[in-house]
Amino acid sequence: MIHSWEIGLRLFLAALAGGIVGLERERKGHPAGIRTHMLLTMGAALIMLISVDGFDRYGTGDPARLAAQVVSGIGFLCGGTILRTGGSVHGLTTAASLWVCGGIGLAVGIGYYFGAVMMTLLVVITLALLALVQKKIFFKFQMILYVHAQSPQSIADLAHLFRELHVELKDMAIEMPDGHERKLTYYLTVDRNFNRNNLIERVSQLEGILSTSWEDI
């Protein structure tokens, strides 16, 4: 039987690991940030604890069965972060980070601390160094474009403009606070010499655009 203090410790470590990974995602403005990653990791750890403790108490059943269901369930959650626009697919990195956090939570829940810690470090290193590698080796830079639009056609117009300017769309988020106007957030990858002011000017000229701004990541 797992002691109460160890249950608390494992849940705390799971929350910490998820928060570390989520912090990197939220720092770059992705919708699935600290809270999402923490909740997912803690939930996975708790289910693993229930599975292991139930097997210890009753000695029947398969302790890996609930873990398998967690992996399947996380797959549906990750699917909600993936967006297809035209021929491009966005949000795969965030979906992958959520899926890995589920694995980290399961590892912490069963007491596999070393594997969980190592995986957390590797995930953060992978996510944090990716932008640096793009800048230093491939001369690619990431930026966030904020657009306030009043027409649903604006999304298609912006996608066409990105293709015209050879801008790579990595991810996007859509908010509709009043049910009509749309607050669009685009995560873009551009070349080193890309003219950001020209992009803002072209976006502002599109029909239905109320305002736009940008910032580098």
JOMO-V165995 format. One record per residue. N is the residue number from 0. PHI is phi in radians with two decimals (999 if undefined). OMEGA is omega in degrees with one decimal (999 if undefined). Layout:
n	phi	omega
N	PHI	OMEGA
N	PHI	OMEGA
//
This chain:
n	phi	omega
0	999	-179.8
1	-1.45	-179.6
2	-1.22	-177.5
3	-1.05	-178.7
4	-1.13	179.9
5	-1.29	175.0
6	-1.07	178.1
7	-1.07	179.6
8	-1.09	-177.9
9	-1.16	178.1
10	-1.15	177.9
11	-1.13	179.3
12	-1.12	177.5
13	-1.12	177.8
14	-1.09	-180.0
15	-1.11	-179.9
16	-1.10	178.2
17	-1.11	178.8
18	-1.14	179.5
19	-1.12	178.7
20	-1.18	-179.7
21	-1.12	178.6
22	-1.07	179.2
23	-1.13	179.3
24	-1.16	-178.3
25	-1.24	178.5
26	-1.06	178.9
27	-1.64	172.1
28	1.44	-179.1
29	-1.37	-176.4
30	-1.03	178.3
31	-1.45	-174.4
32	-1.97	-173.5
33	-1.07	-175.2
34	-1.09	-178.7
35	-1.08	-178.5
36	-1.17	179.2
37	-1.14	-179.3
38	-1.08	-179.5
39	-1.13	-178.1
40	-1.16	178.1
41	-1.13	179.2
42	-1.09	178.6
43	-1.11	179.5
44	-1.13	-179.4
45	-1.11	179.7
46	-1.11	177.5
47	-1.15	177.4
48	-1.10	178.6
49	-1.06	-178.8
50	-1.12	-178.2
51	-1.18	-178.1
52	-1.17	178.1
53	-1.12	177.9
54	-1.18	178.9
55	-1.15	-176.8
56	-1.28	-169.9
57	-1.93	175.3
58	1.17	178.4
59	-2.21	178.4
60	1.54	-179.0
61	-1.94	-178.2
62	-1.13	-179.9
63	-1.52	-174.9
64	-1.17	178.7
65	-1.12	178.5
66	-1.06	178.6
67	-1.11	178.4
68	-1.21	176.4
69	-1.08	-179.9
70	-1.05	178.9
71	-1.15	-179.8
72	-1.11	178.5
73	-1.11	178.2
74	-1.03	177.1
75	-1.16	178.5
76	-1.09	-180.0
77	-1.11	178.9
78	-1.05	179.3
79	-1.27	179.5
80	-1.62	-177.9
81	-1.66	-176.8
82	-2.15	176.8
83	-1.88	177.6
84	-2.18	-176.7
85	1.13	179.3
86	-1.72	-176.7
87	-1.91	177.5
88	-2.09	-174.9
89	-2.21	177.9
90	1.63	-177.8
91	-1.16	-178.9
92	-1.13	177.6
93	-1.12	177.3
94	-1.07	179.4
95	-1.15	179.9
96	-1.15	176.4
97	-1.15	-179.6
98	-1.10	178.7
99	-1.14	178.4
100	-1.09	174.0
101	-1.07	176.8
102	-1.13	177.9
103	-1.11	178.4
104	-1.07	177.3
105	-1.11	-180.0
106	-1.12	178.5
107	-1.14	-178.5
108	-1.05	-179.6
109	-1.59	178.1
110	1.62	-179.9
111	-1.57	-171.4
112	-1.17	-176.5
113	-1.06	179.3
114	-1.10	-179.9
115	-1.16	179.8
116	-1.13	-179.7
117	-1.09	-179.5
118	-1.17	177.4
119	-1.05	179.1
120	-1.09	-178.7
121	-1.14	178.8
122	-1.12	-179.6
123	-1.10	178.8
124	-1.08	-179.9
125	-1.08	-177.9
126	-1.22	-175.8
127	-1.28	-176.1
128	-1.46	-176.7
129	-1.05	-179.7
130	-1.11	179.5
131	-1.12	178.2
132	-1.11	178.5
133	-1.07	-177.9
134	-1.26	-172.6
135	-1.40	-174.4
136	-1.80	-175.5
137	-1.74	179.0
138	0.98	177.4
139	-1.90	-178.9
140	-2.22	-179.2
141	-1.84	178.3
142	-2.49	176.3
143	-1.99	177.8
144	-1.95	178.5
145	-1.83	-178.2
146	-2.31	175.1
147	-1.91	-173.6
148	-2.21	179.4
149	-1.99	-178.3
150	-2.19	176.6
151	-1.12	178.1
152	-1.15	-178.5
153	-1.06	-179.4
154	-1.10	178.2
155	-1.17	179.2
156	-1.11	179.0
157	-1.16	178.0
158	-1.06	177.8
159	-1.14	179.5
160	-1.13	178.5
161	-1.06	178.5
162	-1.14	-179.7
163	-1.12	-177.9
164	-1.60	179.6
165	1.04	176.5
166	-1.70	-179.3
167	-1.58	178.4
168	-1.51	-178.1
169	-1.61	-177.1
170	-2.89	176.6
171	-2.71	177.4
172	-2.36	-178.3
173	-2.19	174.6
174	-2.13	177.1
175	-2.24	-173.9
176	-1.08	-178.7
177	-1.96	178.7
178	1.51	-178.1
179	-2.17	179.4
180	-1.25	-175.6
181	-2.09	171.9
182	-1.80	-174.9
183	-1.82	176.4
184	-2.14	-177.9
185	-1.95	176.1
186	-1.87	-169.2
187	-2.04	171.7
188	-2.04	-176.0
189	-2.27	176.8
190	-1.29	-176.0
191	-1.05	-175.4
192	-1.67	-178.1
193	-1.15	-179.1
194	-1.53	-177.5
195	-1.20	179.6
196	-1.13	176.5
197	-1.14	177.0
198	-1.07	-179.9
199	-1.06	-179.9
200	-1.12	-179.8
201	-1.16	178.6
202	-1.12	-178.4
203	-1.10	-178.6
204	-1.41	-179.9
205	-1.24	-179.6
206	-1.20	176.7
207	1.55	179.5
208	-1.54	-179.5
209	-1.59	179.3
210	-2.81	178.9
211	-2.73	177.4
212	-2.72	-178.7
213	-2.60	172.5
214	-2.68	176.4
215	-1.42	175.3
216	-1.73	999
//
